[in-house]
């Protein structure tokens, strides 16, 4: 039970820190920085390889599917 209490406190502290960062930096600056960070992570070769593998595996799974959904108009 103490582990859940500790995790709860950590999550609460992180949420407070994010709220304070948003207030201090402003919404546009904060979310602009988050967007830049996501773009940098997305441009990593490892992430690109993982994404392309996931796309090909997903396409293979969907292509092998025998379930057809009827669209009623």
Phi and psi restraints in degrees (range 20) as a CNS / XPLOR table:
assign (resid 1 and name C) (resid 2 and name N)
       (resid 2 and name CA) (resid 2 and name C) 1.0 -66.3 20.0 2
assign (resid 2 and name N) (resid 2 and name CA)
       (resid 2 and name C) (resid 3 and name N) 1.0 -30.9 20.0 2
assign (resid 2 and name C) (resid 3 and name N)
       (resid 3 and name CA) (resid 3 and name C) 1.0 -63.7 20.0 2
assign (resid 3 and name N) (resid 3 and name CA)
       (resid 3 and name C) (resid 4 and name N) 1.0 -42.8 20.0 2
assign (resid 3 and name C) (resid 4 and name N)
       (resid 4 and name CA) (resid 4 and name C) 1.0 -65.2 20.0 2
assign (resid 4 and name N) (resid 4 and name CA)
       (resid 4 and name C) (resid 5 and name N) 1.0 -36.5 20.0 2
assign (resid 4 and name C) (resid 5 and name N)
       (resid 5 and name CA) (resid 5 and name C) 1.0 -65.9 20.0 2
assign (resid 5 and name N) (resid 5 and name CA)
       (resid 5 and name C) (resid 6 and name N) 1.0 -41.8 20.0 2
assign (resid 5 and name C) (resid 6 and name N)
       (resid 6 and name CA) (resid 6 and name C) 1.0 -64.6 20.0 2
assign (resid 6 and name N) (resid 6 and name CA)
       (resid 6 and name C) (resid 7 and name N) 1.0 -44.2 20.0 2
assign (resid 6 and name C) (resid 7 and name N)
       (resid 7 and name CA) (resid 7 and name C) 1.0 -62.3 20.0 2
assign (resid 7 and name N) (resid 7 and name CA)
       (resid 7 and name C) (resid 8 and name N) 1.0 -40.3 20.0 2
assign (resid 7 and name C) (resid 8 and name N)
       (resid 8 and name CA) (resid 8 and name C) 1.0 -61.5 20.0 2
assign (resid 8 and name N) (resid 8 and name CA)
       (resid 8 and name C) (resid 9 and name N) 1.0 -43.0 20.0 2
assign (resid 8 and name C) (resid 9 and name N)
       (resid 9 and name CA) (resid 9 and name C) 1.0 -65.5 20.0 2
assign (resid 9 and name N) (resid 9 and name CA)
       (resid 9 and name C) (resid 10 and name N) 1.0 -40.9 20.0 2
assign (resid 9 and name C) (resid 10 and name N)
       (resid 10 and name CA) (resid 10 and name C) 1.0 -63.3 20.0 2
assign (resid 10 and name N) (resid 10 and name CA)
       (resid 10 and name C) (resid 11 and name N) 1.0 -44.3 20.0 2
assign (resid 10 and name C) (resid 11 and name N)
       (resid 11 and name CA) (resid 11 and name C) 1.0 -63.9 20.0 2
assign (resid 11 and name N) (resid 11 and name CA)
       (resid 11 and name C) (resid 12 and name N) 1.0 -41.1 20.0 2
assign (resid 11 and name C) (resid 12 and name N)
       (resid 12 and name CA) (resid 12 and name C) 1.0 -63.1 20.0 2
assign (resid 12 and name N) (resid 12 and name CA)
       (resid 12 and name C) (resid 13 and name N) 1.0 -44.4 20.0 2
assign (resid 12 and name C) (resid 13 and name N)
       (resid 13 and name CA) (resid 13 and name C) 1.0 -63.9 20.0 2
assign (resid 13 and name N) (resid 13 and name CA)
       (resid 13 and name C) (resid 14 and name N) 1.0 -42.5 20.0 2
assign (resid 13 and name C) (resid 14 and name N)
       (resid 14 and name CA) (resid 14 and name C) 1.0 -63.8 20.0 2
assign (resid 14 and name N) (resid 14 and name CA)
       (resid 14 and name C) (resid 15 and name N) 1.0 -40.0 20.0 2
assign (resid 14 and name C) (resid 15 and name N)
       (resid 15 and name CA) (resid 15 and name C) 1.0 -63.6 20.0 2
assign (resid 15 and name N) (resid 15 and name CA)
       (resid 15 and name C) (resid 16 and name N) 1.0 -41.9 20.0 2
assign (resid 15 and name C) (resid 16 and name N)
       (resid 16 and name CA) (resid 16 and name C) 1.0 -63.5 20.0 2
assign (resid 16 and name N) (resid 16 and name CA)
       (resid 16 and name C) (resid 17 and name N) 1.0 -42.5 20.0 2
assign (resid 16 and name C) (resid 17 and name N)
       (resid 17 and name CA) (resid 17 and name C) 1.0 -62.6 20.0 2
assign (resid 17 and name N) (resid 17 and name CA)
       (resid 17 and name C) (resid 18 and name N) 1.0 -40.4 20.0 2
assign (resid 17 and name C) (resid 18 and name N)
       (resid 18 and name CA) (resid 18 and name C) 1.0 -65.3 20.0 2
assign (resid 18 and name N) (resid 18 and name CA)
       (resid 18 and name C) (resid 19 and name N) 1.0 -42.6 20.0 2
assign (resid 18 and name C) (resid 19 and name N)
       (resid 19 and name CA) (resid 19 and name C) 1.0 -62.8 20.0 2
assign (resid 19 and name N) (resid 19 and name CA)
       (resid 19 and name C) (resid 20 and name N) 1.0 -43.1 20.0 2
assign (resid 19 and name C) (resid 20 and name N)
       (resid 20 and name CA) (resid 20 and name C) 1.0 -65.0 20.0 2
assign (resid 20 and name N) (resid 20 and name CA)
       (resid 20 and name C) (resid 21 and name N) 1.0 -37.2 20.0 2
assign (resid 20 and name C) (resid 21 and name N)
       (resid 21 and name CA) (resid 21 and name C) 1.0 -65.0 20.0 2
assign (resid 21 and name N) (resid 21 and name CA)
       (resid 21 and name C) (resid 22 and name N) 1.0 -41.8 20.0 2
assign (resid 21 and name C) (resid 22 and name N)
       (resid 22 and name CA) (resid 22 and name C) 1.0 -63.5 20.0 2
assign (resid 22 and name N) (resid 22 and name CA)
       (resid 22 and name C) (resid 23 and name N) 1.0 -42.5 20.0 2
assign (resid 22 and name C) (resid 23 and name N)
       (resid 23 and name CA) (resid 23 and name C) 1.0 -65.7 20.0 2
assign (resid 23 and name N) (resid 23 and name CA)
       (resid 23 and name C) (resid 24 and name N) 1.0 -43.5 20.0 2
assign (resid 23 and name C) (resid 24 and name N)
       (resid 24 and name CA) (resid 24 and name C) 1.0 -70.1 20.0 2
assign (resid 24 and name N) (resid 24 and name CA)
       (resid 24 and name C) (resid 25 and name N) 1.0 -40.5 20.0 2
assign (resid 24 and name C) (resid 25 and name N)
       (resid 25 and name CA) (resid 25 and name C) 1.0 -89.1 20.0 2
assign (resid 25 and name N) (resid 25 and name CA)
       (resid 25 and name C) (resid 26 and name N) 1.0 -27.9 20.0 2
assign (resid 25 and name C) (resid 26 and name N)
       (resid 26 and name CA) (resid 26 and name C) 1.0 96.3 20.0 2
assign (resid 26 and name N) (resid 26 and name CA)
       (resid 26 and name C) (resid 27 and name N) 1.0 153.1 20.0 2
assign (resid 26 and name C) (resid 27 and name N)
       (resid 27 and name CA) (resid 27 and name C) 1.0 -61.4 20.0 2
assign (resid 27 and name N) (resid 27 and name CA)
       (resid 27 and name C) (resid 28 and name N) 1.0 -48.1 20.0 2
assign (resid 27 and name C) (resid 28 and name N)
       (resid 28 and name CA) (resid 28 and name C) 1.0 -63.0 20.0 2
assign (resid 28 and name N) (resid 28 and name CA)
       (resid 28 and name C) (resid 29 and name N) 1.0 -43.7 20.0 2
assign (resid 28 and name C) (resid 29 and name N)
       (resid 29 and name CA) (resid 29 and name C) 1.0 -66.6 20.0 2
assign (resid 29 and name N) (resid 29 and name CA)
       (resid 29 and name C) (resid 30 and name N) 1.0 -44.9 20.0 2
assign (resid 29 and name C) (resid 30 and name N)
       (resid 30 and name CA) (resid 30 and name C) 1.0 -62.3 20.0 2
assign (resid 30 and name N) (resid 30 and name CA)
       (resid 30 and name C) (resid 31 and name N) 1.0 -52.9 20.0 2
assign (resid 30 and name C) (resid 31 and name N)
       (resid 31 and name CA) (resid 31 and name C) 1.0 -72.5 20.0 2
assign (resid 31 and name N) (resid 31 and name CA)
       (resid 31 and name C) (resid 32 and name N) 1.0 -26.0 20.0 2
assign (resid 31 and name C) (resid 32 and name N)
       (resid 32 and name CA) (resid 32 and name C) 1.0 -64.6 20.0 2
assign (resid 32 and name N) (resid 32 and name CA)
       (resid 32 and name C) (resid 33 and name N) 1.0 -40.9 20.0 2
assign (resid 32 and name C) (resid 33 and name N)
       (resid 33 and name CA) (resid 33 and name C) 1.0 -66.2 20.0 2
assign (resid 33 and name N) (resid 33 and name CA)
       (resid 33 and name C) (resid 34 and name N) 1.0 -40.5 20.0 2
assign (resid 33 and name C) (resid 34 and name N)
       (resid 34 and name CA) (resid 34 and name C) 1.0 -62.2 20.0 2
assign (resid 34 and name N) (resid 34 and name CA)
       (resid 34 and name C) (resid 35 and name N) 1.0 -42.1 20.0 2
assign (resid 34 and name C) (resid 35 and name N)
       (resid 35 and name CA) (resid 35 and name C) 1.0 -63.0 20.0 2
assign (resid 35 and name N) (resid 35 and name CA)
       (resid 35 and name C) (resid 36 and name N) 1.0 -42.9 20.0 2
assign (resid 35 and name C) (resid 36 and name N)
       (resid 36 and name CA) (resid 36 and name C) 1.0 -62.6 20.0 2
assign (resid 36 and name N) (resid 36 and name CA)
       (resid 36 and name C) (resid 37 and name N) 1.0 -40.8 20.0 2
assign (resid 36 and name C) (resid 37 and name N)
       (resid 37 and name CA) (resid 37 and name C) 1.0 -63.5 20.0 2
assign (resid 37 and name N) (resid 37 and name CA)
       (resid 37 and name C) (resid 38 and name N) 1.0 -41.4 20.0 2
assign (resid 37 and name C) (resid 38 and name N)
       (resid 38 and name CA) (resid 38 and name C) 1.0 -65.0 20.0 2
assign (resid 38 and name N) (resid 38 and name CA)
       (resid 38 and name C) (resid 39 and name N) 1.0 -40.2 20.0 2
assign (resid 38 and name C) (resid 39 and name N)
       (resid 39 and name CA) (resid 39 and name C) 1.0 -64.0 20.0 2
assign (resid 39 and name N) (resid 39 and name CA)
       (resid 39 and name C) (resid 40 and name N) 1.0 -40.8 20.0 2
assign (resid 39 and name C) (resid 40 and name N)
       (resid 40 and name CA) (resid 40 and name C) 1.0 -64.1 20.0 2
assign (resid 40 and name N) (resid 40 and name CA)
       (resid 40 and name C) (resid 41 and name N) 1.0 -41.8 20.0 2
assign (resid 40 and name C) (resid 41 and name N)
       (resid 41 and name CA) (resid 41 and name C) 1.0 -66.3 20.0 2
assign (resid 41 and name N) (resid 41 and name CA)
       (resid 41 and name C) (resid 42 and name N) 1.0 -39.8 20.0 2
assign (resid 41 and name C) (resid 42 and name N)
       (resid 42 and name CA) (resid 42 and name C) 1.0 -65.7 20.0 2
assign (resid 42 and name N) (resid 42 and name CA)
       (resid 42 and name C) (resid 43 and name N) 1.0 -23.1 20.0 2
assign (resid 42 and name C) (resid 43 and name N)
       (resid 43 and name CA) (resid 43 and name C) 1.0 -88.8 20.0 2
assign (resid 43 and name N) (resid 43 and name CA)
       (resid 43 and name C) (resid 44 and name N) 1.0 -1.5 20.0 2
assign (resid 43 and name C) (resid 44 and name N)
       (resid 44 and name CA) (resid 44 and name C) 1.0 -68.7 20.0 2
assign (resid 44 and name N) (resid 44 and name CA)
       (resid 44 and name C) (resid 45 and name N) 1.0 139.8 20.0 2
assign (resid 44 and name C) (resid 45 and name N)
       (resid 45 and name CA) (resid 45 and name C) 1.0 -60.0 20.0 2
assign (resid 45 and name N) (resid 45 and name CA)
       (resid 45 and name C) (resid 46 and name N) 1.0 -36.2 20.0 2
assign (resid 45 and name C) (resid 46 and name N)
       (resid 46 and name CA) (resid 46 and name C) 1.0 -63.1 20.0 2
assign (resid 46 and name N) (resid 46 and name CA)
       (resid 46 and name C) (resid 47 and name N) 1.0 -41.3 20.0 2
assign (resid 46 and name C) (resid 47 and name N)
       (resid 47 and name CA) (resid 47 and name C) 1.0 -68.6 20.0 2
assign (resid 47 and name N) (resid 47 and name CA)
       (resid 47 and name C) (resid 48 and name N) 1.0 -40.0 20.0 2
assign (resid 47 and name C) (resid 48 and name N)
       (resid 48 and name CA) (resid 48 and name C) 1.0 -62.9 20.0 2
assign (resid 48 and name N) (resid 48 and name CA)
       (resid 48 and name C) (resid 49 and name N) 1.0 -42.6 20.0 2
assign (resid 48 and name C) (resid 49 and name N)
       (resid 49 and name CA) (resid 49 and name C) 1.0 -63.4 20.0 2
assign (resid 49 and name N) (resid 49 and name CA)
       (resid 49 and name C) (resid 50 and name N) 1.0 -43.5 20.0 2
assign (resid 49 and name C) (resid 50 and name N)
       (resid 50 and name CA) (resid 50 and name C) 1.0 -63.4 20.0 2
assign (resid 50 and name N) (resid 50 and name CA)
       (resid 50 and name C) (resid 51 and name N) 1.0 -40.9 20.0 2
assign (resid 50 and name C) (resid 51 and name N)
       (resid 51 and name CA) (resid 51 and name C) 1.0 -65.2 20.0 2
assign (resid 51 and name N) (resid 51 and name CA)
       (resid 51 and name C) (resid 52 and name N) 1.0 -44.9 20.0 2
assign (resid 51 and name C) (resid 52 and name N)
       (resid 52 and name CA) (resid 52 and name C) 1.0 -66.3 20.0 2
assign (resid 52 and name N) (resid 52 and name CA)
       (resid 52 and name C) (resid 53 and name N) 1.0 -36.6 20.0 2
assign (resid 52 and name C) (resid 53 and name N)
       (resid 53 and name CA) (resid 53 and name C) 1.0 -65.9 20.0 2
assign (resid 53 and name N) (resid 53 and name CA)
       (resid 53 and name C) (resid 54 and name N) 1.0 -42.3 20.0 2
assign (resid 53 and name C) (resid 54 and name N)
       (resid 54 and name CA) (resid 54 and name C) 1.0 -63.4 20.0 2
assign (resid 54 and name N) (resid 54 and name CA)
       (resid 54 and name C) (resid 55 and name N) 1.0 -40.0 20.0 2
assign (resid 54 and name C) (resid 55 and name N)
       (resid 55 and name CA) (resid 55 and name C) 1.0 -63.9 20.0 2
assign (resid 55 and name N) (resid 55 and name CA)
       (resid 55 and name C) (resid 56 and name N) 1.0 -44.2 20.0 2
assign (resid 55 and name C) (resid 56 and name N)
       (resid 56 and name CA) (resid 56 and name C) 1.0 -68.2 20.0 2
assign (resid 56 and name N) (resid 56 and name CA)
       (resid 56 and name C) (resid 57 and name N) 1.0 -40.3 20.0 2
assign (resid 56 and name C) (resid 57 and name N)
       (resid 57 and name CA) (resid 57 and name C) 1.0 -65.2 20.0 2
assign (resid 57 and name N) (resid 57 and name CA)
       (resid 57 and name C) (resid 58 and name N) 1.0 -41.6 20.0 2
assign (resid 57 and name C) (resid 58 and name N)
       (resid 58 and name CA) (resid 58 and name C) 1.0 -63.4 20.0 2
assign (resid 58 and name N) (resid 58 and name CA)
       (resid 58 and name C) (resid 59 and name N) 1.0 -44.3 20.0 2
assign (resid 58 and name C) (resid 59 and name N)
       (resid 59 and name CA) (resid 59 and name C) 1.0 -62.2 20.0 2
assign (resid 59 and name N) (resid 59 and name CA)
       (resid 59 and name C) (resid 60 and name N) 1.0 -38.1 20.0 2
assign (resid 59 and name C) (resid 60 and name N)
       (resid 60 and name CA) (resid 60 and name C) 1.0 -66.6 20.0 2
assign (resid 60 and name N) (resid 60 and name CA)
       (resid 60 and name C) (resid 61 and name N) 1.0 -42.6 20.0 2
assign (resid 60 and name C) (resid 61 and name N)
       (resid 61 and name CA) (resid 61 and name C) 1.0 -65.3 20.0 2
assign (resid 61 and name N) (resid 61 and name CA)
       (resid 61 and name C) (resid 62 and name N) 1.0 -44.9 20.0 2
assign (resid 61 and name C) (resid 62 and name N)
       (resid 62 and name CA) (resid 62 and name C) 1.0 -67.4 20.0 2
assign (resid 62 and name N) (resid 62 and name CA)
       (resid 62 and name C) (resid 63 and name N) 1.0 -37.7 20.0 2
assign (resid 62 and name C) (resid 63 and name N)
       (resid 63 and name CA) (resid 63 and name C) 1.0 -64.6 20.0 2
assign (resid 63 and name N) (resid 63 and name CA)
       (resid 63 and name C) (resid 64 and name N) 1.0 -31.4 20.0 2
assign (resid 63 and name C) (resid 64 and name N)
       (resid 64 and name CA) (resid 64 and name C) 1.0 -85.9 20.0 2
assign (resid 64 and name N) (resid 64 and name CA)
       (resid 64 and name C) (resid 65 and name N) 1.0 -4.1 20.0 2
assign (resid 64 and name C) (resid 65 and name N)
       (resid 65 and name CA) (resid 65 and name C) 1.0 -71.3 20.0 2
assign (resid 65 and name N) (resid 65 and name CA)
       (resid 65 and name C) (resid 66 and name N) 1.0 138.8 20.0 2
assign (resid 65 and name C) (resid 66 and name N)
       (resid 66 and name CA) (resid 66 and name C) 1.0 -101.9 20.0 2
assign (resid 66 and name N) (resid 66 and name CA)
       (resid 66 and name C) (resid 67 and name N) 1.0 -1.3 20.0 2
assign (resid 66 and name C) (resid 67 and name N)
       (resid 67 and name CA) (resid 67 and name C) 1.0 -81.2 20.0 2
assign (resid 67 and name N) (resid 67 and name CA)
       (resid 67 and name C) (resid 68 and name N) 1.0 127.8 20.0 2
assign (resid 67 and name C) (resid 68 and name N)
       (resid 68 and name CA) (resid 68 and name C) 1.0 -118.7 20.0 2
assign (resid 68 and name N) (resid 68 and name CA)
       (resid 68 and name C) (resid 69 and name N) 1.0 135.2 20.0 2
assign (resid 68 and name C) (resid 69 and name N)
       (resid 69 and name CA) (resid 69 and name C) 1.0 -102.1 20.0 2
assign (resid 69 and name N) (resid 69 and name CA)
       (resid 69 and name C) (resid 70 and name N) 1.0 125.1 20.0 2
assign (resid 69 and name C) (resid 70 and name N)
       (resid 70 and name CA) (resid 70 and name C) 1.0 -83.7 20.0 2
assign (resid 70 and name N) (resid 70 and name CA)
       (resid 70 and name C) (resid 71 and name N) 1.0 129.4 20.0 2
assign (resid 70 and name C) (resid 71 and name N)
       (resid 71 and name CA) (resid 71 and name C) 1.0 -97.8 20.0 2
assign (resid 71 and name N) (resid 71 and name CA)
       (resid 71 and name C) (resid 72 and name N) 1.0 120.6 20.0 2
assign (resid 71 and name C) (resid 72 and name N)
       (resid 72 and name CA) (resid 72 and name C) 1.0 -99.0 20.0 2
assign (resid 72 and name N) (resid 72 and name CA)
       (resid 72 and name C) (resid 73 and name N) 1.0 126.2 20.0 2
